[in-house]
Amino acid sequence: MTTRPNPDDLLERVMREEDRQARGRLKVFFGFSAGVGKTFAMLEAAQVLHAQGTDVVAGVVETHGRAETEAQLAGIERLPMKMVAYRDRQLPEFDLDAALERKPQVMLVDELAHSNVPGSRHAKRWQDIDELLRAGIDVYTTLNVQHIESLNDVVGQITGIRVFETVPDHVFDQADDVMLVDIPPDELLARLKQGKVYLPQQAEKAGRNFFRKGNLIALREIALRRTADRVDADMREYRADRSIAQLWQARERIVVAIGSGAGEERLIREAARLAAKLQAEWLAVHVDLTHSRHPMAGRERVVGYLKLAQSLGAETASISGDDLATALLQFARARNAGKLVVGQQRGGWHRLLRRPGGSLSQRIAAMGEELDIYAVARLRARHDARGENAGRDDSAASAAESLLTRRRRTRGYAWAVVSCAVTTALAFVLNDFLHPANVIMLYLVGVMLVAMRYGRSASALVSVLSVLSFDFFFVAPRFSISVSDAQYLLTLIVMLAVSLFISSLTARLRRQARVAMQREARASNLYMLGKELSALLTLDQILEIGRRHLAAVFGARIAFFLPDSANQLRPAEPEQESGGAHVLKSVDAGVAQWVYDNGQPAGKGTATLPSAAALYLPLTATMRTRGVLAFAIEGANEEERQLAAAQLALPENRQMLEIFCSQIAMAIERLHYAEVAQDALVSMESERLRNSLLSAISHDLRTPLTSLVGSADVLAANVRLDEDARSMARTISEQSQKMVGLMNNLLDMARLQAGVVTLNRQWNALEEVAGSALRLLSKALEGRPVETRLPADLPLLRVDAVLLERVFANLVENAIKYSPPGSGIAIAAHVEATEGGEQIKVSVSDHGRGFPPAMAQHAFEKFTRGDNESSTPGVGLGLAICRAIVEAHQGRIWIASQEAGPGATVCFTLPVETQPALPEE
C-alpha cells in the first residue's frame, strides 16, 4: 500500500538524488577481522568490472605478501605510490593528485581507516576517498569492524587491544553499498595457522592474543549486527522514498504510546520487558494533541516518563498531531515498528466518553491491520504520603500556574459577559432594522472574538449566554425564556451547536497559532544567540551576550561561575553593569561548585537543594563542563515571582534554557581551544628558537672543547711534568670530555627536533647494538653487574645502529647516575604480537630510588631531571633524546610501573619488519 508523497519530502529526495549523481559511489567490503578475505573479495569484484570493460585502477592494495591475493591484481592498472618524507624516512602513500588526474571509473583504495603520513594533504585515508567521491570517481575500499568509531571502545573491552585508527560512523553509514565478507572463526583460525593471515612466526603469537576464538565470535556478532542495522536503515529509506505505508516487519521494533496522566510507569516497564524478551528495539513516543492543552503537572509527568523510558534503553520522541490514533499509526509506520503498546482506557462511566470508533487500540487496529496492538492496564492513582490528590502537583510552580489559569479564566468569563451584553445592546437598538437571522450572526461574531482572545471556556460561556439572550430579548414571547414557536426551538439548538463548534474551532486555531509563534520565537532566539556567539573573540563578550539573551527571553538575573586552574569556581563579574545586565549577586558558591563537580543541575525546581533561591545549571560542552550558570527570576512581589517560576518550570522553557546553556558552553570551549592553538603556535616558535640557539652554542663550543681535551691529553702524557701536574691534566681532560658529551647531546637534540637527521637503517642484531653501548660505558660500569636477557632467536631489526646505541647508552648511563654504586642493571628484550604486527619490547632496569610519581608523565621532556638541584651531572636531555630516536624508528618509549622492590624500569618498542632472506651457503 502506497500513500501520496509529501511535496517537501519529494523535493528533498530529488535534491538528494542530484547530489548522489554528482558524487561517485562508495562500496565498502566489511569484515570482523583481518584475514577474512576483504581485499581478496574487493579484487574479485574489480576483476568482474575489468572484464566488463570498466576502467579500474588500483590506488592502494595491501596484499601482505599473499600470492593468491597478488594474483587477483593481474591485468589491473596499478597507480604508483607517492613517497612522502617523514623525519628521516621516505614512506609510501596513496597519490591522491595522480588519482584525480587519472580519474578512472573505479578506484581501489584498501584500508579505509588508514592514517596518512604527517605532511599529507589529509590526515586520514577516508578523507582522500571523500575527495575522490566528490570528483565523481567510484571507490572500492575495505574496513574492519573495530575501526568504526562508535564500536572502538566495545571492541577494545572484548579484545584488550585499543585501535587508534578509526573511521567516523557517518562515513560507513553514507556508503552506497556495504558487502559483508564473513567466514566462520574456526576457518579463520585455520587460515592463521597456514600462514595466510600473518607470517608463521607472527601467526603463533597473534593466535594467543587477538585471534582467540572467543574474541572472533564476539567480533563476528558485532559486525553482523552493525551490517543488519545498516540494511534496516536502507529498507526504511527505500520505503520512505517510495511512500510505502505498509509495514515490512523484517526486524522487531516496538513503539509505546505515553500519555500525560498518572500511572504510565507500568506501561513503560511492560514495554521494556517485552522488548527485552523479543530482543527488539523500542521507542517511547508522546503525542501532543493540537486541540488539547495539558496542565503543567501533566507536562512534567510526560518529561519524567520519557526520561524513565530513556533510562530503560528506549529511543524517545515527542510529536504533535490532531488525532492520537492517526499520529501513532503514522509514527509506527515511519519507524517500521510492527508492535504498538498502548494503555488500557478505564472502564465505568469513562466508556460513555469514548469516540464512536471505539477505544484507542480499536481505532488503531481498524486503520492499521498489520500492527500488533498490546493494551496494558494503567496503574490507578494512589493516595499516599507524597500527595493526597493524585495527578495534582502541589509545588509552588504548579500553584502559581493554577493561579495564573484562574485569573485568565476569570478575565475571559468577564469579557464573555461583556461581549454578550454589548452584542445584545447593539442588536436591541437595531432590532427594527435586522432580521432575526442577522441578530444570530452578531452573536456568532461575538463568540468568535471571545474564542480568539480567551479560549474555549470563555467562548463556551458566551455561546450559552448568547442563546439565552437571543431567546430572552428577541424570541416571542419577549423577556421570557419560554418559546411559543417550535421553529425557534430548533433555531436555538442549532445556534448553540454552531456557537460551540465555532468556539472550539477558533480556540484550537488560536492554540496552534500560539504554539507556532512560541516555536518560532525559540528558534529565532537560538539562531540569534548562536550567530552572535560565533563571532565573539573574548570570554567577557560571550558572557555578556549570554546575560543579555537570557534576561531578554526569561527576564532573569544571571551569574556565571568559571573554573580556575585548580578547578575551583570563581564568579565571573561583568566589566561594567548596566541596567540590562541583570547580574545576580546573591548566589551560593558552594552549590555552584557541587553542580560543576557532579555535572548535574541543582537549586530551585530540581531534586537537589530545591529550597535554594536560584537555579544552578552546568555549562556542559563536548569535552567537559566549562562552568556553571546561576539563574533566578525576581519580581516585585511573591505572587509575581511564583508566576514567573511557573513559566520557567514548563518543560519546553526548561529545555530551551538548557539549550542556551549548551550554546554558551560550546562558545567557551571554542574560545578555549583557540587559545590552546595560539599557545601551541607560540610554544612551537619558542621551541624552534631554542633549538637554533642550542645548535649555535653547541657548534661554537665544540671546537674549543676539543682543543682543550687534546691539550690536556698531551700534558697528561708528558713525563717531564711531575705527578700532580699530570693528574690535574687528566682531570681537565675527563671534565672536558663530559662537557663534549653534553654538547653532543645538545646538538643531537636540536638536530632531532629539527627533523634533519637521516636514519641509516640497516639490518642489525639487537644484542650487538646493546653490547656496543655497554663497551662504550665499560669504565663507568666498573664494579656493577650487568644482566642481559636477550633471547638468541630475536629477529633482526632494521634500525640506525649508531642512534640505537645512543638510546642504550643514555638509558644505562641514567641508571648509573640514579642507582647506588655496585647495584646491578638489567637489559631484557622479547617479541610480542599486536594487531599491527610483531614488535620487540626492550627494558632497562636498575635498583635505584626510581622516578618520582609526579615525574612519570613528563620524564621524556627536554631539560627534565630527577633532582632539580643535586650533584648528579646532566641537564635532563638523555631521555628526551631516547624518545626522539625511538619515535623516529616508529617505536614507543615509556616508564614501566615497578611491580616489586625499588628501582626504575624504562621500556621501549621497535617494530619487526619482514626478515631479509639469508644468503645460501
C-alpha positions in Angstrom: 0.0 0.0 0.0 1.4 3.4 -1.0 0.3 6.9 0.0 0.6 10.2 -1.7 4.1 11.5 -1.2 4.7 14.7 0.7 5.8 17.5 -1.6 8.6 18.6 0.7 9.8 15.1 1.1 9.7 14.7 -2.7 11.7 17.8 -3.3 14.3 16.8 -0.7 14.5 13.4 -2.4 15.1 14.9 -5.8 17.9 17.2 -4.3 19.4 14.2 -2.6 19.4 12.2 -5.8 21.1 15.1 -7.7 23.8 15.1 -5.1 24.3 11.4 -5.4 24.6 11.6 -9.2 27.3 14.2 -8.9 29.3 12.1 -6.5 31.0 8.7 -7.0 29.7 5.6 -5.3 31.4 4.1 -2.3 31.4 0.4 -1.8 32.8 -1.0 1.5 34.0 -4.6 1.9 33.3 -5.1 5.6 34.7 -7.8 7.9 35.1 -8.6 11.5 38.8 -9.2 11.5 42.0 -9.2 9.4 42.3 -12.3 7.3 38.5 -12.9 6.4 39.2 -12.0 2.8 38.1 -8.4 2.3 40.9 -7.4 0.0 40.5 -10.7 -2.0 36.7 -10.1 -2.3 37.4 -6.5 -3.4 39.8 -7.6 -6.1 37.4 -10.3 -7.3 34.7 -7.7 -7.8 37.2 -5.4 -9.5 38.1 -8.3 -11.9 34.5 -8.7 -12.8 34.2 -5.0 -13.6 37.5 -5.1 -15.6 36.2 -8.0 -17.7 33.1 -5.9 -18.5 35.3 -3.1 -19.8 35.1 -0.8 -16.8 38.2 1.4 -16.3 39.5 0.1 -12.9 42.7 1.3 -11.3 44.3 0.0 -8.1 45.4 3.0 -6.0 46.3 1.2 -2.8 46.1 -2.6 -2.4 47.7 -4.3 0.7 48.4 -7.9 -0.4 50.6 -8.6 2.7 52.7 -10.9 0.5 49.9 -13.4 -0.2 50.4 -14.9 -3.6 46.7 -15.6 -4.2 45.8 -12.0 -3.4 48.6 -10.7 -5.6 47.3 -12.9 -8.5 44.0 -11.1 -8.4 45.7 -7.9 -9.5 46.6 -9.4 -12.8 45.6 -7.1 -15.7 44.5 -4.2 -13.4 46.5 -1.0 -13.7 48.3 0.0 -10.5 48.8 3.6 -9.6 52.4 4.3 -8.4 52.7 5.2 -4.7 53.8 8.6 -3.7 56.9 8.8 -1.4 56.4 11.2 1.5 59.3 12.4 3.6 58.7 11.8 7.3 61.6 12.7 9.6 64.5 10.7 8.1 62.4 8.2 6.1 60.6 8.1 2.7 57.3 6.4 3.3 54.9 5.2 0.5 51.4 6.8 0.5 48.4 6.9 -1.8 49.0 9.5 -4.6 45.7 11.5 -4.4 46.7 14.0 -7.0 47.7 11.3 -9.5 44.4 9.5 -8.9 42.4 12.7 -9.5 44.4 13.4 -12.7 44.0 9.8 -13.9 40.2 9.8 -13.0 39.2 6.2 -13.7 35.7 4.9 -13.3 36.6 2.8 -10.3 39.5 3.3 -7.9 40.6 0.6 -5.5 41.8 2.1 -2.2 42.4 -0.5 0.5 42.2 0.1 4.3 39.7 2.9 4.8 40.8 3.6 8.4 44.5 4.1 7.5 46.2 7.2 8.9 48.3 9.1 6.4 51.9 10.2 7.0 52.1 13.6 8.6 52.5 16.2 5.8 50.0 14.6 3.5 47.0 16.6 2.3 44.6 14.8 4.6 45.2 13.2 7.9 43.1 10.1 7.2 42.6 8.0 4.1 38.8 8.2 4.3 39.2 12.0 3.7 41.2 11.1 0.5 38.4 8.8 -0.6 35.8 11.5 0.1 37.7 13.8 -2.3 37.7 11.1 -4.9 33.9 10.7 -4.5 33.4 14.4 -4.8 35.3 14.2 -8.1 32.8 11.6 -9.4 35.1 8.6 -9.0 33.6 5.3 -7.7 35.7 3.8 -4.9 36.0 0.3 -3.6 37.6 0.0 -0.1 37.9 -2.3 2.9 37.1 -1.9 6.6 37.2 -4.0 9.8 34.5 -3.6 12.5 37.0 -2.5 15.2 37.8 0.7 13.2 34.3 2.1 13.4 34.4 5.0 15.9 31.3 4.1 17.9 32.4 0.5 18.3 36.0 1.1 19.1 35.6 1.0 22.9 33.4 -2.1 22.8 35.9 -4.0 20.7 38.7 -2.8 22.9 37.0 -4.1 26.0 36.5 -7.5 24.4 39.9 -8.0 22.9 42.0 -6.0 25.3 43.6 -4.1 22.4 42.7 -0.5 21.6 42.7 0.5 18.0 43.6 4.2 17.3 42.9 4.3 13.6 39.1 4.9 13.4 36.5 6.0 10.8 33.5 8.2 11.8 30.2 6.4 11.7 28.8 8.7 9.1 31.4 7.6 6.5 30.2 4.0 6.9 26.5 4.9 7.1 26.7 7.0 3.9 28.4 4.3 1.8 26.3 3.4 -1.2 27.0 -0.3 -0.8 28.3 -2.5 2.0 29.4 -6.1 1.3 29.9 -8.2 4.4 32.8 -10.6 4.0 32.3 -13.3 6.5 33.9 -16.7 7.4 33.5 -18.9 10.5 36.0 -18.3 13.3 37.4 -21.8 13.0 38.1 -21.3 9.3 39.9 -18.0 10.1 42.0 -19.7 12.8 42.9 -22.4 10.3 44.0 -19.8 7.8 46.0 -18.1 10.5 47.9 -21.4 11.2 48.5 -21.9 7.5 50.2 -18.5 7.3 47.5 -17.0 5.1 46.9 -14.1 7.5 50.4 -13.4 9.1 53.8 -14.8 8.6 54.3 -18.1 10.6 56.3 -16.5 13.5 53.7 -13.7 13.8 50.7 -16.0 13.5 51.6 -18.1 16.6 51.7 -15.0 18.8 48.6 -13.5 17.2 46.7 -16.7 18.0 47.5 -16.3 21.7 46.4 -12.7 21.8 43.9 -11.0 19.4 43.0 -14.1 17.4 41.4 -16.1 20.2 38.2 -17.9 19.3 36.1 -16.1 21.8 37.3 -12.7 20.5 36.5 -13.7 16.9 33.0 -14.9 17.8 32.2 -11.6 19.6 33.6 -9.5 16.8 31.6 -11.5 14.2 28.4 -10.9 16.1 29.2 -7.1 16.3 29.9 -7.0 12.6 26.7 -8.9 11.7 24.6 -6.6 13.9 26.2 -3.5 12.5 25.5 -4.7 9.0 21.9 -5.5 9.9 21.5 -2.0 11.3 22.6 -0.6 8.0 20.3 -2.9 6.0 17.4 -1.8 8.2 18.2 1.8 7.6 18.4 1.2 3.9 15.0 -0.5 4.0 13.4 2.3 5.8 14.9 4.8 3.4 13.5 2.8 0.5 10.0 2.7 2.0 10.1 6.5 2.6 11.4 7.2 -0.9 8.5 5.2 -2.5 5.9 6.4 0.1 5.2 2.8 1.2 3.0 2.9 4.2 2.7 -0.8 4.8 5.0 -2.3 7.4 7.8 -4.6 6.4 8.5 -6.4 9.7 12.0 -7.5 8.8 13.1 -6.6 12.3 11.3 -6.5 15.7 10.7 -2.9 16.8 8.2 -1.7 19.4 6.5 1.6 19.9 5.0 2.5 23.3 2.5 5.4 23.4 2.9 7.6 26.6 0.2 9.8 27.9 0.3 12.7 30.4 -1.9 11.1 33.1 -0.8 9.3 36.2 0.2 5.6 36.1 2.1 5.4 32.8 5.2 3.9 34.6 3.7 0.4 34.3 3.1 0.9 30.6 6.8 1.8 30.1 8.1 -1.0 32.2 5.9 -3.6 30.4 7.2 -2.3 27.1 10.8 -2.6 28.3 10.2 -6.2 29.4 8.6 -7.0 26.1 11.5 -5.5 24.2 14.0 -7.5 26.3 12.0 -10.7 25.8 11.9 -10.2 22.0 15.4 -8.7 21.8 13.8 -5.8 19.9 14.5 -2.1 19.7 11.8 0.0 21.3 10.7 3.6 21.1 8.7 5.7 23.6 6.6 8.4 22.0 4.3 11.1 23.3 1.7 12.8 21.1 0.9 16.4 21.8 -2.6 16.9 20.5 -3.1 20.3 19.0 -6.7 20.6 20.2 -5.9 20.0 23.9 -3.7 21.7 26.5 -2.2 19.7 29.3 -1.6 21.4 32.7 1.9 21.9 33.8 1.7 18.9 36.1 0.9 16.7 33.1 3.7 18.1 31.0 6.1 17.5 33.9 4.9 13.9 34.1 5.5 13.5 30.3 9.1 14.6 30.7 9.6 12.2 33.6 8.1 9.3 31.7 10.3 10.0 28.7 13.4 10.1 31.0 12.3 6.8 32.6 11.9 5.2 29.1 15.3 6.5 28.1 17.0 5.1 31.2 15.5 1.7 30.3 17.0 1.8 26.9 14.3 3.3 24.7 14.6 5.9 22.0 12.3 8.8 22.9 10.3 11.2 20.7 7.6 13.8 21.1 5.4 14.5 18.1 2.2 16.6 17.5 -1.0 15.7 15.8 -4.7 16.3 15.5 -5.7 12.7 16.2 -4.0 10.4 18.6 -4.6 7.1 16.7 -3.6 8.6 13.4 -0.4 10.1 14.8 0.7 6.9 16.5 0.0 4.8 13.3 2.0 7.2 11.1 4.9 7.2 13.6 4.9 3.4 13.8 4.9 3.1 10.0 7.6 5.7 9.6 9.9 3.7 12.0 8.8 0.4 10.6 7.6 -0.8 14.0 5.3 -3.9 14.0 4.2 -3.7 17.6 2.4 -0.9 19.4 1.9 -0.8 23.2 -0.9 1.5 24.5 -2.6 2.0 27.8 -5.9 0.4 28.5 -8.7 3.0 29.0 -10.6 3.0 32.2 -14.0 1.3 32.5 -17.2 2.6 34.1 -18.5 5.9 33.1 -15.4 6.6 31.0 -16.8 4.3 28.4 -19.5 6.7 27.7 -16.9 9.3 26.6 -15.2 7.1 24.1 -15.3 8.1 20.4 -17.7 6.3 18.1 -14.8 4.4 16.6 -14.2 2.6 19.9 -11.1 2.7 22.2 -7.7 3.9 21.1 -6.5 0.3 20.4 -9.6 -0.5 18.4 -9.2 2.6 16.3 -5.5 1.9 15.6 -6.4 -1.8 14.8 -9.0 -0.7 12.3 -6.7 1.7 10.5 -3.5 -0.4 10.7 -4.3 -4.1 10.4 -0.6 -5.0 10.0 0.2 -3.7 13.5 0.2 -5.9 16.7 -1.5 -4.0 19.5 -0.7 -4.6 23.1 -3.1 -3.0 25.6 -1.7 -2.6 29.1 -3.8 -1.6 32.1 -2.6 1.6 33.7 -1.9 2.0 37.4 -4.6 3.7 39.3 -3.7 6.9 41.1 -2.9 6.2 44.8 -3.4 8.4 47.7 -0.2 8.2 49.6 2.0 10.4 51.8 3.6 12.0 48.8 0.4 13.7 47.6 -3.1 13.5 48.8 -4.6 14.1 45.4 -3.1 12.1 42.6 -2.5 14.0 39.4 -2.1 17.3 41.2 1.3 18.9 41.6 1.5 20.7 44.9 4.7 22.6 44.0 4.8 26.3 44.1 5.2 26.5 40.4 2.0 24.4 39.8 0.1 26.5 42.3 1.3 29.6 40.6 0.2 28.3 37.2 -3.2 27.4 38.7 -3.5 31.0 39.9 -2.5 32.3 36.5 -5.1 30.0 34.8 -7.8 31.1 37.2 -7.0 34.7 36.5 -7.1 34.1 32.8 -10.4 32.3 33.0 -11.9 34.9 35.3 -10.9 37.6 32.8 -12.3 35.5 30.0 -15.6 34.9 31.7 -15.9 38.7 32.4 -15.3 39.5 28.8 -17.7 36.8 27.8 -20.5 38.5 29.8 -19.4 41.9 28.5 -19.3 40.7 24.9 -22.8 39.2 25.2 -24.1 42.4 26.8 -22.6 44.6 24.1 -24.0 42.4 21.3 -27.4 42.3 22.9 -27.5 46.1 23.3 -26.4 46.6 19.7 -29.0 44.1 18.4 -31.7 45.6 20.6 -31.1 49.1 19.2 -31.0 47.7 15.6 -33.9 45.3 16.1 -36.3 47.2 13.9 -33.8 47.0 11.0 -32.4 43.5 11.4 -33.9 40.1 10.6 -33.5 37.6 13.5 -31.0 35.6 11.4 -28.8 38.7 11.3 -29.1 39.0 15.0 -27.8 35.5 15.4 -24.9 36.4 13.1 -24.0 39.2 15.5 -23.9 36.8 18.4 -21.7 34.4 16.5 -19.2 37.2 15.8 -19.0 37.9 19.5 -18.5 34.2 20.2 -15.6 34.1 17.6 -13.9 37.2 19.1 -14.0 35.8 22.6 -12.8 32.4 21.5 -9.8 34.1 19.6 -8.8 36.0 22.7 -9.7 33.9 25.7 -10.0 30.3 24.6 -12.6 27.5 24.9 -14.0 28.0 28.4 -14.9 31.7 27.9 -16.2 31.0 24.4 -18.5 28.2 25.7 -19.9 30.6 28.3 -20.6 33.3 25.7 -22.2 30.7 23.4 -24.7 29.7 26.2 -25.3 33.4 27.2 -25.8 34.3 23.5 -28.5 31.7 23.1 -30.2 32.7 26.3 -30.0 36.4 25.4 -31.4 35.8 21.9 -34.3 33.8 23.4 -35.0 36.3 26.2 -34.8 39.5 24.1 -35.7 38.6 20.6 -37.9 35.5 20.5 -41.6 35.8 21.3 -42.8 35.9 24.0 -40.0 38.5 24.6 -38.4 39.0 28.0 -39.2 35.3 28.8 -37.2 32.1 28.5 -40.2 30.2 27.1 -40.6 29.7 23.3 -44.0 30.0 21.7 -43.0 28.9 18.2 -41.5 25.4 17.9 -39.4 26.5 15.0 -37.4 28.8 17.2 -36.6 25.9 19.5 -34.7 24.3 16.5 -33.1 27.7 15.8 -31.8 27.9 19.3 -30.5 24.4 19.3 -28.7 25.0 16.0 -27.4 28.3 17.2 -26.0 26.7 20.4 -24.3 23.9 18.4 -22.9 26.3 15.8 -21.6 28.6 18.6 -19.9 25.8 20.4 -18.4 24.5 17.2 -17.1 27.9 16.2 -15.7 28.5 19.7 -14.0 25.1 19.8 -12.5 25.5 16.3 -11.4 29.1 16.9 -9.8 28.1 20.3 -8.0 25.2 18.6 -6.6 27.5 15.8 -5.6 30.1 18.5 -3.7 27.4 20.4 -2.0 26.1 17.3 -1.0 29.7 16.3 0.3 30.4 19.8 2.4 27.2 19.7 3.7 28.0 16.3 4.7 31.5 17.5 6.4 30.1 20.5 8.4 27.7 18.4 9.3 30.5 16.0 10.4 32.7 18.9 12.5 29.9 20.4 14.1 29.1 17.1 14.8 32.8 16.4 16.3 33.4 19.9 18.5 30.3 19.5 19.6 31.5 16.0 20.4 35.0 17.2 22.4 33.6 20.2 24.3 31.2 18.0 25.0 33.8 15.4 26.3 36.3 17.9 28.4 33.8 19.9 30.1 32.5 16.7 31.6 35.9 16.0 32.9 36.6 19.6 36.6 36.5 20.4 36.8 37.2 24.2 35.3 35.5 27.2 33.8 38.7 28.5 31.9 39.2 25.3 30.5 35.6 25.4 29.2 36.1 29.0 27.7 39.5 28.3 25.8 38.1 25.2 24.6 35.2 27.3 23.4 37.5 30.1 21.6 39.8 27.6 19.8 37.0 25.8 18.8 35.1 29.0 17.5 38.3 30.5 15.5 39.2 27.4 13.9 35.7 27.0 13.3 34.8 30.6 13.5 38.2 32.4 16.1 36.7 34.8 19.1 37.7 36.8 22.3 35.8 35.8 25.6 34.9 37.4 28.4 32.9 35.7 30.9 30.8 37.6 34.1 29.7 35.8 36.8 27.3 37.0 40.4 28.3 37.7 43.5 26.2 37.2 42.6 24.1 40.3 39.0 23.5 39.1 37.7 25.8 41.8 34.8 28.1 40.6 35.1 31.8 40.7 32.3 34.3 39.9 32.8 36.0 36.5 31.7 39.5 37.1 30.9 41.8 34.1 33.3 44.6 33.3 30.5 47.2 33.8 27.0 46.5 35.0 24.2 48.2 33.0 20.5 48.3 33.5 20.1 45.4 31.1 22.8 43.2 32.5 20.6 41.6 35.2 23.5 40.3 37.2 22.6 38.1 40.1 24.6 38.9 43.2 23.1 36.7 46.0 24.3 33.2 44.9 25.7 30.3 46.8 29.2 29.4 45.5 29.1 26.1 47.3 26.1 25.0 45.4 27.7 26.1 42.1 30.8 24.1 43.0 28.7 21.0 43.6 27.0 21.4 40.2 30.4 21.8 38.5 31.9 18.7 40.2 28.9 16.5 39.5 27.7 17.9 36.2 24.0 17.9 37.4 21.6 20.8 37.9 20.7 21.9 41.4 18.7 24.5 43.2 15.1 25.8 42.7 12.9 23.4 40.8 15.2 20.4 41.0 15.5 17.4 43.3 18.8 18.7 44.7 18.5 21.7 47.1 15.1 22.7 45.9 14.8 25.4 48.5 17.6 27.4 47.1 16.8 30.8 45.7 18.4 30.3 42.3 18.6 27.5 39.7 22.2 26.3 39.0 22.9 24.7 35.6 26.2 23.2 34.4 27.6 24.7 31.2 28.4 21.3 29.6 30.3 21.3 26.3 31.6 18.4 24.2 34.7 17.6 26.2 33.9 18.8 29.7 31.9 21.1 31.9 33.1 24.7 31.3 31.3 26.4 34.2 28.0 27.0 36.0 25.1 29.3 35.3 23.2 30.6 38.3 19.7 31.7 37.2 16.9 33.4 39.2 13.7 35.2 38.3 12.9 38.2 40.5 9.6 40.0 40.7 8.0 42.9 42.6 6.2 40.6 45.0 5.9 36.9 45.8 3.0 36.3 43.6 4.8 37.6 40.5 7.8 35.5 41.4 5.6 32.4 41.6 4.0 33.2 38.3 7.5 33.6 36.7 8.6 30.4 38.3 5.6 28.6 36.8 6.6 29.8 33.3 10.2 28.7 33.9 9.2 25.3 35.1 7.4 24.5 31.9 9.3 21.6 30.2 9.6 23.5 26.9 11.1 26.6 28.7 13.4 24.4 30.8 14.6 22.6 27.6 15.2 26.0 25.9 17.2 27.2 29.0 19.4 24.1 28.8 20.0 24.6 25.1 21.0 28.2 25.9 23.5 26.8 28.4 24.8 24.4 25.9 25.3 27.1 23.3 27.2 29.3 25.8 29.3 26.3 26.9 30.3 25.4 23.3 31.3 29.0 22.7 33.5 29.0 25.8 35.0 25.7 24.7 35.7 27.0 21.2 37.4 30.1 22.7 39.5 27.8 25.0 40.7 25.6 22.1 41.5 28.7 20.0 43.7 29.9 22.9 45.3 26.5 23.2 46.1 26.5 19.5 47.6 30.0 19.8 49.7 28.9 22.8 50.8 25.8 20.9 51.9 28.1 18.0 53.8 30.3 20.3 55.4 27.3 22.0 56.4 25.9 18.6 58.1 29.2 17.7 59.8 29.3 21.1 61.0 25.7 20.7 62.3 26.5 17.2 64.2 29.5 18.5 65.6 27.5 21.4 66.8 24.7 19.1 68.5 27.2 16.9 70.3 28.7 19.9 71.3 25.3 21.2 72.6 24.3 17.8 74.6 27.5 17.5 76.0 27.3 21.0 76.9 23.6 20.6 78.8 24.3 17.4 80.7 27.2 18.8 81.7 25.4 22.0 82.8 22.1 20.4 85.9 23.4 18.8 87.5 25.0 21.9 86.5 22.0 24.0 88.1 19.6 21.5 91.3 21.7 21.6 91.1 21.7 25.4 90.8 17.9 25.6 93.7 17.4 23.1 95.9 19.8 25.1 95.1 18.1 28.4 95.9 14.7 27.0 99.3 15.9 25.7 100.1 17.4 29.1 99.0 14.2 30.9 101.3 12.1 28.7 104.3 14.5 29.3 106.7 12.5 31.5 108.8 15.7 32.3 105.9 17.0 34.4 105.5 15.9 38.0 102.6 13.6 39.0 100.5 16.4 40.4 100.6 18.3 37.2 99.8 15.2 35.1 96.9 14.3 37.5 95.5 17.8 37.1 95.8 17.4 33.3 93.9 14.1 33.4 91.1 15.8 35.5 90.9 18.6 32.9 90.6 16.0 30.1 87.9 14.0 31.9 85.8 17.0 32.7 86.2 18.4 29.2 85.1 15.1 27.7 82.0 15.3 29.8 81.4 18.8 28.5 81.9 17.5 25.0 79.3 14.8 25.7 76.9 17.4 26.9 77.5 19.5 23.8 76.9 16.4 21.6 73.6 15.8 23.4 72.5 19.4 22.9 73.4 19.3 19.2 71.7 15.9 18.7 68.6 17.1 20.4 68.5 20.2 18.2 69.0 18.1 15.0 66.4 15.6 16.0 63.8 18.2 16.8 64.5 20.0 13.5 64.0 16.7 11.7 67.2 16.9 9.7 68.7 13.6 10.9 68.6 10.9 8.3 68.4 7.4 9.6 71.0 5.0 8.2 68.7 1.9 8.5 70.5 -1.4 8.2 69.7 -4.9 9.4 71.3 -5.3 12.9 71.1 -7.7 15.8 69.8 -6.2 19.0 72.4 -7.9 21.1 75.2 -6.4 19.0 73.9 -2.9 19.4 73.4 -3.3 23.2 76.9 -4.8 23.6 78.5 -1.9 21.7 76.8 0.5 24.1 78.0 -1.4 27.1 81.5 -1.4 25.8 81.4 2.4 25.5 80.4 2.6 29.1 82.8 0.0 30.4 84.7 2.4 32.6 81.5 3.8 34.2 80.2 0.3 34.7 83.2 -0.9 36.7 82.0 -2.6 39.8 78.4 -3.0 38.6 76.9 -6.4 37.4 75.0 -6.1 34.2 72.5 -8.8 33.4 71.4 -9.2 29.7 68.4 -11.3 28.9 68.3 -11.3 25.1 67.0 -14.5 23.5 69.1 -15.9 20.8 66.1 -16.1 18.4 65.3 -12.4 18.4 64.6 -11.2 14.9 66.9 -8.7 13.2 65.9 -5.1 13.4 66.2 -2.6 10.5 67.5 0.4 12.5 70.2 3.0 12.7 72.7 1.2 14.9 74.6 4.4 15.9 71.4 6.1 17.1 70.0 3.0 18.8 73.4 2.6 20.5 72.9 6.1 21.9 69.5 5.0 23.3 71.0 2.1 25.2 73.9 4.3 26.3 71.7 7.1 27.6 69.4 4.6 29.5 72.3 2.7 31.1 74.1 6.0 32.0 70.8 7.2 33.5 70.6 4.0 35.6 74.2 4.5 36.7 73.6 8.1 37.9 70.5 7.3 39.9 71.3 4.0 41.5 73.7 3.1 44.4 77.3 2.2 43.5 77.7 -1.6 42.9 74.0 -2.2 42.3 73.0 -4.2 39.2 71.5 -3.2 35.9 69.4 -5.5 33.7 68.7 -5.3 30.0 65.9 -7.6 28.7 64.0 -8.0 25.4 61.3 -10.2 24.0 59.0 -10.3 21.0 55.3 -9.5 21.4 52.4 -9.6 19.0 50.0 -6.7 18.4 47.2 -6.2 15.9 49.6 -4.1 13.8 52.2 -6.9 13.7 55.1 -8.0 15.8 57.4 -5.8 17.8 60.4 -6.1 20.1 60.0 -4.8 23.6 63.2 -3.8 25.4 63.5 -2.9 29.1 66.4 -1.4 31.1 66.1 -1.7 34.9 68.0 -0.6 37.9 67.8 -0.8 41.7 67.9 2.9 42.5 65.2 5.1 44.0 63.1 5.2 40.9 61.2 8.0 39.3 59.1 10.3 41.4 55.3 9.6 40.8 54.7 13.1 39.5 57.6 12.8 37.1 56.4 9.8 35.1 54.2 11.9 32.8 56.9 14.3 31.7 60.2 12.5 32.2 60.9 12.4 28.5 60.6 16.2 28.1 63.7 18.2 27.5 65.6 19.6 30.4 63.7 17.4 32.9 65.8 16.0 35.7 65.0 13.6 38.6 66.6 16.1 41.1 66.5 19.8 40.1 69.3 20.7 42.5 71.8 17.9 43.0 75.4 17.0 42.5 74.4 14.5 39.8 75.8 15.8 36.5 73.5 16.4 33.5 70.9 18.8 32.1 68.0 16.4 31.5 68.4 15.7 27.8 69.2 11.9 27.9 65.6 10.6 28.0 64.4 13.3 25.6 67.0 12.1 23.0 65.9 8.5 23.6 62.3 9.3 22.9 63.2 11.3 19.7 65.3 8.4 18.4 62.7 5.7 19.3 59.8 7.6 17.7 61.9 8.2 14.6 62.0 4.4 14.3 58.2 4.2 14.7 58.5 2.9 18.2 57.3 4.0 21.7 59.1 4.6 25.0 57.7 4.8 28.5 58.4 4.3 32.2 57.0 1.0 33.4 55.5 0.6 36.8 57.7 -1.2 39.2 55.9 -4.3 40.5 58.1 -5.1 43.5 61.1 -3.5 45.2 62.9 -0.3 44.5 64.3 0.9 41.2 63.1 2.1 37.8 62.3 0.4 34.5 62.3 2.2 31.1 60.7 0.3 28.2 60.7 0.9 24.5 59.4 -1.0 21.5 60.7 -1.3 17.9 58.7 -2.7 15.0 59.7 -6.0 13.5 59.8 -5.9 9.7 59.8 -8.8 7.2 63.1 -10.5 7.7 65.6 -10.5 4.9 66.4 -13.6 3.0 69.6 -15.2 4.3 72.3 -16.0 1.7 72.7 -19.6 0.8 75.9 -21.2 1.9 
